[in-house]
Amino acid sequence: MLDNLTQRLSRVIKTVRGEARITEANVQEALREVRMALLEADVALPVVRDFIASVKEKALGQEVIGSLTPGQALIGVVHRELTELMGGASATLDLAVTPPAVILMAGLQGSGKTTTAGKLAKFLTEQLKKKPLLVSCDVYRPAAIDQLRMLAEQTGVAFFPSDPSQKPADIARAALEFAKTHYNDVLIVDTAGRLAIDEAMMREIADLHNLLKPAETLFVVDSMQGQDAINVAKVFNDTLPLTGIVLTKLDGDARGGAALSVRHVTGKPIKFAGVSEKLTGLEAFHPERMASRILGMGDVLSLVEEAQKSIDVDEAQKLAEKMRKGKGFDLEDFRQQIGQMKKMGGVAALIDKLPAQFAQAAAGSQVGDDKIRRLEGIICSMTLQERTKPEILKASRKRRIAAGAGVSVQEVNQLLKQFDQMRTMMKTMQKGGLARMMRGMKGMMPGMR
């Protein structure tokens, strides 16, 4: 979503160069680029003004030390200020109250509240080992209750039934009592949204807040709303004692200035970001990592965490043992690696977290999720013997495989060529070439020695 902002800011590195220190003269053009990039990304004007003033104050006169260029030194300042703009340190849920801890979801209709409630329930179950209960107090939107019930079924989380004929306060009171007697340590309450802010809606959610006394009141905002998100955030912040923000649709193609503006306007931390439509597509928000992604440095830490959650350790150990014994890398191993990558969200999710130079190379290779699915289909059309002994794949076998997968023989040949390249890389790594490869990458990523 923030690709355009990333591209604009990456040019800043090339703007200031050849100077011993950052001065007002050589930083002026670079800051103009930063200002234009932020405005184009739909960041609120007051936020941009404050941000630029802060960057200028901290950048001027800064010595350019070591191997850093002035452009890189400026990017360091911009990175620190972007991190500060989005909250500085990461903020987690505060559920240290007498159970059940109530989480109240607030926001406009269409912001993704109900889906986020389901994702949050899954996150609490898998990451924090909680026993959440979902309840819908949205008695106005058709099928809102049914939608949350289906999400609860998909995530395997308890659901408290409600009915459009009931009053939201009665539903909330009954759900809270149920959670207490059934040992649910978290109660997630989905509230009604509207197409625009109105007094009745705000009064109703304020009443629910007084009744439930939630440990967390999360404001769910659509990252694609642009400037309007700021006005909505102000009204909700004035009405409710918000404790945090959830940004949804960060995987969309809008300009995404809300991600940089809402924290500044409300003063409340961004706690989560919705990064895909899948129920696993909710991530804890890390300002420093997001700043790195915006500046094209990538988010390798989140990538590693995702790998730790998704990768089958037993399968990885089996492959490592197989390679150690010199048995080689075959097409069945290749298929399993594709499966592991799909668990991590697919190619798009991986590219989004890579540093800019790697992401551009990956995007330029035209290897997308559709291509990966086709590769998997081709391998699945082979017999087990063909996967473990690719050398037996001659013309007649290739024609049969192509027909079974619904592709051309040329695509089968392309797959085998890619597999040979990967097998060669695996052999290089097995012989200790990984250290040489890493040394060759030295200097390409921040902090790499």
C-alpha positions as CSV (number, residue, x, y, z in Angstrom):
1,M,0.0,0.0,0.0
2,L,2.8,2.4,0.8
3,D,4.8,1.5,-2.3
4,N,4.6,5.0,-3.7
5,L,5.8,6.6,-0.5
6,T,8.7,4.1,-0.4
7,Q,9.7,5.0,-3.9
8,R,9.6,8.7,-3.3
9,L,11.6,8.5,0.0
10,S,14.2,6.2,-1.6
11,R,15.1,9.0,-4.0
12,V,16.0,11.2,-1.0
13,I,19.1,9.1,-0.5
14,K,20.4,10.2,-3.9
15,T,19.6,13.9,-3.3
16,V,22.2,14.7,-0.7
17,R,25.7,13.5,-1.4
18,G,29.3,14.5,-1.5
19,E,29.1,16.7,1.6
20,A,30.8,16.3,5.0
21,R,27.8,17.3,7.0
22,I,24.0,17.9,6.5
23,T,23.4,21.6,6.1
24,E,20.3,23.7,5.4
25,A,21.4,24.2,1.8
26,N,21.9,20.5,0.9
27,V,18.9,19.2,2.9
28,Q,16.3,21.6,1.6
29,E,15.6,19.7,-1.6
30,A,15.6,16.4,0.2
31,L,13.0,17.6,2.7
32,R,10.9,18.9,-0.1
33,E,10.9,15.4,-1.5
34,V,9.9,14.0,1.9
35,R,7.1,16.6,2.2
36,M,5.7,15.8,-1.3
37,A,5.9,12.1,-0.6
38,L,3.9,12.3,2.6
39,L,1.3,14.6,1.1
40,E,0.8,12.3,-1.9
41,A,0.4,9.4,0.6
42,D,-2.6,11.4,2.0
43,V,-0.9,12.2,5.4
44,A,-2.7,15.0,7.1
45,L,-1.1,18.4,6.5
46,P,-0.6,19.3,10.2
47,V,1.2,16.0,10.7
48,V,3.4,16.6,7.7
49,R,4.3,20.1,9.0
50,D,5.3,18.8,12.4
51,F,7.2,15.9,10.9
52,I,9.3,18.0,8.5
53,A,10.1,20.6,11.2
54,S,11.3,17.8,13.5
55,V,13.4,16.1,10.9
56,K,15.0,19.4,9.8
57,E,15.8,20.4,13.4
58,K,17.5,17.0,14.1
59,A,19.2,16.6,10.8
60,L,20.9,20.0,10.5
61,G,24.5,19.9,11.5
62,Q,24.6,16.2,12.0
63,E,28.0,14.8,11.2
64,V,28.3,12.2,8.5
65,I,30.5,9.6,10.0
66,G,32.2,6.4,8.7
67,S,31.1,5.1,5.4
68,L,27.7,6.8,5.5
69,T,26.8,9.3,2.8
70,P,24.8,12.5,3.8
71,G,21.7,10.9,2.1
72,Q,22.0,7.8,4.3
73,A,22.5,9.9,7.4
74,L,19.3,11.8,6.6
75,I,17.4,8.6,6.0
76,G,18.5,7.6,9.5
77,V,17.0,10.7,10.9
78,V,13.8,10.2,8.9
79,H,13.6,6.6,10.1
80,R,13.8,7.6,13.7
81,E,11.2,10.4,13.2
82,L,8.8,8.1,11.3
83,T,9.1,5.6,14.1
84,E,8.3,8.3,16.7
85,L,5.4,9.5,14.5
86,M,3.8,6.0,14.6
87,G,4.3,5.6,18.3
88,G,7.9,4.9,19.0
89,A,7.8,1.6,20.9
90,S,5.4,-1.3,20.2
91,A,2.2,-1.3,22.4
92,T,0.6,-4.6,23.5
93,L,-2.8,-5.4,24.8
94,D,-3.3,-4.8,28.5
95,L,-5.4,-7.7,29.8
96,A,-4.1,-7.8,33.3
97,V,-7.5,-7.4,34.9
98,T,-9.9,-9.7,36.7
99,P,-11.3,-12.1,34.0
100,P,-13.0,-11.7,31.7
101,A,-11.0,-8.8,30.2
102,V,-13.4,-7.0,27.9
103,I,-12.2,-5.7,24.5
104,L,-14.6,-3.3,22.9
105,M,-14.4,-2.8,19.1
106,A,-15.4,0.6,17.8
107,G,-15.4,2.2,14.3
108,L,-17.4,3.1,11.3
109,Q,-19.4,0.6,9.2
110,G,-17.1,-1.0,6.5
111,S,-13.9,-0.4,8.5
112,G,-13.5,-4.1,9.1
113,K,-14.6,-4.3,12.7
114,T,-16.3,-7.7,12.6
115,T,-13.6,-9.4,10.6
116,T,-11.0,-7.8,12.9
117,A,-12.9,-9.2,16.0
118,G,-12.6,-12.7,14.5
119,K,-8.9,-12.2,13.6
120,L,-8.2,-10.9,17.1
121,A,-9.9,-13.9,18.7
122,K,-7.6,-16.2,16.7
123,F,-4.6,-14.1,17.6
124,L,-5.5,-14.3,21.3
125,T,-6.0,-18.1,21.1
126,E,-2.8,-18.9,19.2
127,Q,-0.4,-16.3,20.4
128,L,-1.5,-15.5,24.0
129,K,-3.1,-18.9,24.8
130,K,-6.3,-17.2,25.9
131,K,-9.9,-18.5,25.8
132,P,-11.9,-15.7,24.2
133,L,-15.7,-15.3,23.7
134,L,-17.1,-13.4,20.8
135,V,-20.4,-11.5,20.9
136,S,-22.1,-9.1,18.4
137,C,-24.0,-6.1,19.7
138,D,-24.7,-5.0,16.1
139,V,-28.4,-5.4,15.9
140,Y,-28.8,-3.0,12.9
141,R,-26.6,-4.4,10.0
142,P,-28.2,-7.4,8.3
143,A,-26.3,-10.6,8.9
144,A,-23.7,-8.9,11.2
145,I,-24.5,-11.5,13.9
146,D,-24.3,-14.4,11.5
147,Q,-21.0,-13.1,10.1
148,L,-19.4,-13.1,13.5
149,R,-20.8,-16.5,14.3
150,M,-19.3,-17.9,11.1
151,L,-15.9,-16.3,12.0
152,A,-16.1,-17.9,15.5
153,E,-16.7,-21.3,13.9
154,Q,-13.8,-20.9,11.5
155,T,-11.4,-19.9,14.3
156,G,-12.8,-22.5,16.8
157,V,-13.7,-19.7,19.3
158,A,-16.7,-19.6,21.6
159,F,-19.6,-17.5,20.3
160,F,-22.4,-15.9,22.4
161,P,-25.7,-15.9,20.4
162,S,-27.6,-12.7,20.1
163,D,-30.7,-11.5,18.1
164,P,-31.6,-8.3,16.2
165,S,-34.7,-7.9,18.4
166,Q,-32.6,-7.5,21.5
167,K,-31.1,-4.3,22.9
168,P,-27.3,-3.9,22.6
169,A,-26.9,-3.3,26.4
170,D,-28.9,-6.4,27.2
171,I,-26.8,-8.5,24.9
172,A,-23.5,-7.1,26.4
173,R,-24.8,-7.7,30.0
174,A,-25.7,-11.3,29.2
175,A,-22.5,-12.1,27.4
176,L,-20.4,-10.7,30.3
177,E,-22.3,-12.9,32.7
178,F,-21.8,-16.0,30.4
179,A,-18.1,-15.3,30.1
180,K,-17.7,-15.2,33.9
181,T,-19.5,-18.5,34.4
182,H,-17.8,-20.3,31.5
183,Y,-14.3,-19.3,32.4
184,N,-13.7,-17.2,29.2
185,D,-10.8,-14.9,30.1
186,V,-11.4,-12.4,27.3
187,L,-14.7,-11.1,25.9
188,I,-14.5,-9.4,22.5
189,V,-17.5,-7.2,21.8
190,D,-18.3,-6.2,18.2
191,T,-20.4,-3.0,18.2
192,A,-22.5,-1.4,15.5
193,G,-21.0,0.9,12.9
194,R,-22.6,3.5,10.7
195,L,-21.9,4.9,7.3
196,A,-21.2,8.2,9.0
197,I,-20.8,9.5,12.5
198,D,-24.1,10.2,14.3
199,E,-25.1,11.1,17.8
200,A,-27.2,8.0,18.4
201,M,-24.3,5.7,17.5
202,M,-21.8,7.5,19.7
203,R,-24.3,7.6,22.6
204,E,-24.9,3.9,22.3
205,I,-21.2,2.9,22.3
206,A,-20.5,5.3,25.2
207,D,-23.3,3.5,27.1
208,L,-21.8,0.1,26.3
209,H,-18.4,1.3,27.5
210,N,-19.9,2.5,30.8
211,L,-21.6,-0.9,31.2
212,L,-18.7,-3.2,30.3
213,K,-15.8,-1.1,31.6
214,P,-13.5,-2.7,29.0
215,A,-9.8,-3.3,29.6
216,E,-9.2,-2.3,25.9
217,T,-11.2,0.0,23.7
218,L,-9.9,-0.5,20.2
219,F,-10.7,2.0,17.4
220,V,-10.7,0.1,14.0
221,V,-9.9,2.4,11.1
222,D,-9.7,1.6,7.4
223,S,-6.3,2.6,6.1
224,M,-7.9,3.4,2.7
225,Q,-10.1,6.1,4.1
226,G,-7.5,8.8,3.7
227,Q,-8.1,12.3,5.3
228,D,-11.6,11.3,6.4
229,A,-10.1,8.7,8.8
230,I,-8.5,11.6,10.8
231,N,-11.9,13.3,11.4
232,V,-13.5,10.0,12.4
233,A,-10.6,9.3,14.8
234,K,-11.0,12.7,16.5
235,V,-14.7,12.2,17.1
236,F,-14.2,8.7,18.5
237,N,-11.3,9.8,20.7
238,D,-13.4,12.7,22.1
239,T,-16.3,10.3,22.9
240,L,-14.5,7.2,24.2
241,P,-11.3,6.7,26.3
242,L,-9.6,4.7,23.5
243,T,-6.7,2.5,24.4
244,G,-5.4,1.6,21.0
245,I,-5.9,1.6,17.2
246,V,-6.2,-1.2,14.7
247,L,-5.4,-0.3,11.1
248,T,-7.2,-2.5,8.6
249,K,-6.5,-3.1,4.8
250,L,-2.8,-2.3,5.0
251,D,-2.4,-4.7,2.1
252,G,-4.7,-2.5,-0.1
253,D,-3.5,-0.2,-2.9
254,A,-4.6,3.1,-1.4
255,R,-2.1,5.8,-0.4
256,G,-2.3,4.9,3.3
257,G,-1.6,8.2,5.0
258,A,-3.9,7.1,7.8
259,A,-1.2,4.8,9.1
260,L,1.0,7.9,9.8
261,S,-1.7,10.3,10.8
262,V,-4.1,8.6,13.2
263,R,-1.5,8.0,16.0
264,H,-0.5,11.6,15.8
265,V,-4.1,12.9,16.0
266,T,-5.4,10.6,18.8
267,G,-2.2,10.2,20.8
268,K,-3.2,6.5,21.1
269,P,-0.9,3.7,20.1
270,I,-1.4,1.5,17.0
271,K,-1.6,-2.0,18.4
272,F,-2.5,-4.1,15.4
273,A,-2.5,-4.0,11.6
274,G,-4.7,-6.0,9.2
275,V,-2.4,-7.2,6.4
276,S,-4.7,-9.7,4.5
277,E,-8.2,-11.0,4.4
278,K,-7.2,-14.3,5.9
279,L,-8.0,-14.9,9.6
280,T,-4.3,-15.1,10.2
281,G,-3.9,-11.6,8.6
282,L,-3.6,-9.6,11.8
283,E,-0.1,-8.5,13.0
284,A,1.1,-6.8,16.1
285,F,2.1,-3.3,15.0
286,H,5.8,-2.4,15.4
287,P,6.5,1.3,14.5
288,E,10.2,0.8,13.9
289,R,9.6,-2.1,11.5
290,M,6.9,-0.2,9.7
291,A,9.3,2.7,9.3
292,S,11.9,0.4,7.9
293,R,9.4,-1.0,5.3
294,I,8.3,2.5,4.3
295,L,11.9,3.5,3.7
296,G,12.6,0.4,1.7
297,M,14.8,-1.3,4.3
298,G,12.4,-4.3,4.6
299,D,11.0,-5.9,7.7
300,V,13.3,-8.9,8.2
301,L,12.4,-9.4,11.9
302,S,8.7,-9.9,11.1
303,L,9.6,-12.2,8.2
304,V,11.7,-14.3,10.7
305,E,8.8,-14.4,13.2
306,E,6.4,-15.4,10.5
307,A,8.7,-18.2,9.4
308,Q,9.0,-19.4,13.0
309,K,5.2,-19.6,13.3
310,S,4.5,-21.1,9.9
311,I,7.4,-23.5,9.1
312,D,7.2,-27.1,10.0
313,V,10.3,-27.6,12.0
314,D,10.3,-31.4,11.6
315,E,10.1,-31.1,7.8
316,A,13.0,-28.6,7.8
317,Q,15.1,-30.9,10.0
318,K,14.4,-33.8,7.7
319,L,15.5,-31.8,4.7
320,A,18.7,-30.6,6.5
321,E,19.5,-34.2,7.5
322,K,18.9,-35.4,4.0
323,M,21.2,-32.8,2.6
324,R,23.9,-33.6,5.2
325,K,23.9,-37.2,4.1
326,G,24.4,-36.1,0.5
327,K,21.1,-37.5,-0.8
328,G,20.4,-34.3,-2.7
329,F,17.4,-32.0,-3.2
330,D,14.5,-33.4,-5.3
331,L,11.2,-32.2,-6.6
332,E,9.3,-33.6,-3.6
333,D,11.4,-31.3,-1.4
334,F,10.8,-28.5,-3.8
335,R,7.0,-29.1,-3.5
336,Q,7.2,-29.0,0.3
337,Q,9.2,-25.7,0.2
338,I,6.4,-24.2,-1.9
339,G,3.9,-25.4,0.7
340,Q,5.9,-23.8,3.5
341,M,6.0,-20.5,1.6
342,K,2.2,-20.6,1.1
343,K,1.8,-21.0,4.9
344,M,3.7,-17.7,5.3
345,G,1.2,-15.8,3.2
346,G,2.5,-16.4,-0.3
347,V,5.0,-14.5,-2.5
348,A,3.3,-11.1,-2.1
349,A,3.5,-11.2,1.7
350,L,7.2,-12.2,1.6
351,I,8.1,-9.5,-1.0
352,D,6.4,-6.8,1.1
353,K,8.8,-7.5,4.0
354,L,12.0,-7.7,1.9
355,P,14.4,-4.8,1.6
356,A,13.8,-2.7,-1.5
357,Q,16.6,-4.0,-3.6
358,F,15.6,-7.6,-3.0
359,A,11.9,-6.8,-3.4
360,Q,12.4,-5.1,-6.8
361,A,14.4,-8.1,-8.0
362,A,11.8,-10.5,-6.8
363,A,8.9,-8.5,-8.3
364,G,10.9,-8.2,-11.6
365,S,11.2,-12.0,-11.8
366,Q,7.4,-12.2,-12.3
367,V,7.1,-15.0,-9.8
368,G,3.7,-14.4,-8.3
369,D,1.2,-16.5,-6.3
370,D,-0.5,-17.7,-9.6
371,K,2.8,-18.9,-11.0
372,I,3.7,-20.7,-7.7
373,R,0.3,-22.5,-7.8
374,R,1.0,-23.6,-11.4
375,L,4.4,-24.9,-10.4
376,E,2.8,-26.8,-7.5
377,G,0.2,-28.2,-9.9
378,I,2.9,-29.5,-12.3
379,I,4.8,-31.2,-9.5
380,C,1.6,-32.8,-8.2
381,S,1.0,-34.3,-11.7
382,M,4.2,-36.3,-11.4
383,T,4.5,-39.7,-9.8
384,L,6.5,-40.0,-6.6
385,Q,9.3,-41.7,-8.5
386,E,9.4,-38.8,-11.0
387,R,9.7,-36.3,-8.1
388,T,12.5,-38.2,-6.4
389,K,14.3,-39.0,-9.6
390,P,13.8,-36.0,-12.0
391,E,16.5,-37.3,-14.3
392,I,14.0,-39.9,-15.7
393,L,11.7,-37.1,-17.0
394,K,11.9,-37.6,-20.8
395,A,9.7,-36.2,-23.6
396,S,6.8,-38.7,-23.2
397,R,6.6,-38.3,-19.4
398,K,6.7,-34.5,-19.8
399,R,3.8,-34.6,-22.2
400,R,1.7,-36.6,-19.7
401,I,2.6,-34.3,-16.9
402,A,1.7,-31.2,-18.9
403,A,-1.7,-32.7,-19.9
404,G,-2.4,-33.6,-16.3
405,A,-1.5,-30.1,-15.0
406,G,-3.3,-28.3,-17.9
407,V,-0.1,-26.5,-19.0
408,S,2.3,-26.6,-21.9
409,V,5.4,-28.9,-22.1
410,Q,7.4,-25.6,-22.2
411,E,6.2,-24.7,-18.7
412,V,7.2,-28.2,-17.5
413,N,10.7,-27.5,-18.9
414,Q,10.8,-24.1,-17.2
415,L,10.0,-25.7,-13.9
416,L,12.8,-28.3,-14.3
417,K,15.2,-25.5,-15.2
418,Q,14.2,-23.5,-12.0
419,F,14.5,-26.7,-10.0
420,D,18.1,-27.3,-11.4
421,Q,19.1,-23.7,-10.4
422,M,17.7,-24.2,-6.9
423,R,19.4,-27.6,-6.5
424,T,22.7,-26.0,-7.6
425,M,22.2,-23.3,-4.9
426,M,21.5,-26.0,-2.3
427,K,24.8,-27.8,-3.2
428,T,26.7,-24.5,-2.9
429,M,25.2,-23.9,0.6
430,Q,26.0,-27.5,1.6
431,K,29.7,-27.0,0.7
432,G,30.0,-24.0,2.9
433,G,29.1,-21.5,0.2
434,L,26.5,-19.8,2.3
435,A,29.2,-17.8,4.1
436,R,30.5,-16.6,0.8
437,M,27.0,-15.7,-0.4
438,M,26.4,-13.6,2.8
439,R,29.8,-11.9,2.4
440,G,28.8,-10.9,-1.1
441,M,25.6,-9.3,0.3
442,K,27.6,-7.3,2.9
443,G,26.6,-3.7,2.8
444,M,23.3,-4.3,1.0
445,M,21.3,-4.4,4.2
446,P,21.5,-1.9,7.2
447,G,23.6,-3.3,10.1
448,M,25.1,-6.2,8.1
449,R,28.7,-6.7,9.0
